[in-house]
């Protein structure tokens, strides 16, 4: 890749000219968050900074446009610029494009005659026989969408408020999009909205908007694959004698039966009460209830005597295997 002396777009993102695509994306996302007008309501210059950062990223995140910018500089930012024709013009003696300019031999009268033809080559033609510039697809844009655990599990609709860069360099446009979240979407999942990304060039199609999902933790539920885990506290007597109580699930409460003699840490399964089936071949997950025996504190004398009586009923040799183990 040829390199000119022009670093304006790289300087806007604060990256070196040899930065890879990941470094450019990381720098853009950081600067976009810091410079977004919503994050700087008292700074009238924030919108202009955000617009310039977005425009720089639109060029440097597109491999073809970045190559043209690196080779020809600012002149390549014109939407009608044709890099292939510019290379052909350079090969015919019009010189290089340092910093986005061009040179020709001012002492050559033919040079002035040909300058109109040069611009015709560079920008796809002028009046009287112009060839239309090549259409290019717009860049994909990415945003983050935070949703609650239950909404992610059961599916929902959300709205995304966007500040979208303008194709002609104008101020960013605000847009509100409705997004359908499919049931069972996981943390880190992506939803692609076709045609909602950066604008196309010269009549080309728009890019896509990719919404990356962040699922907020739930105070009770924890997800593993398509299964859900929850902890349920019970008393010592309930563990010994057995009990029944209601357990919350994604679609309401159900009755859980705890067998007599259940140890702390035991897991009881409620089939089909995990993440719902997705309609594409993935069945519903299960809900696992982990039993946690809660030991009473601040016992009075009567309670202590009762526990002593209960201790005599405990299994013999409960720690034989444990104590016989090797260190």
Buried (B, 14 or more C-beta within 10 A) or exposed (E): EEEBEBBBBBEBBEBEBEBEEEEBBBBBBEBBEEBBBEEBEEEEEBBBBBBBBBBBBBBBBBEEBBBBBBBBBBBBBBBBBBBEBBBEBBEEEBEBBEBBBBEBEEEEEEBEEBEEBBBBBBBBBEEEEEEEBBEBBBBBBBBEBEBEBBBBBBBBEBEBEBBBBEBEEEEBEEEEBEBEBEBBBEBEBEBEBEEBBBBBBBEBBBBBBBBEBEBEEBEEBBBEEBBBBBEBEBEBBBBBEBBEEEBBBBEEEEEBEBEEEBEBEBEBEBEEBBBBBBEEEEEBBBBBBBBEBEEEEEEEEEEEEEBEEEEEEEEEEEEEEEEEEEE
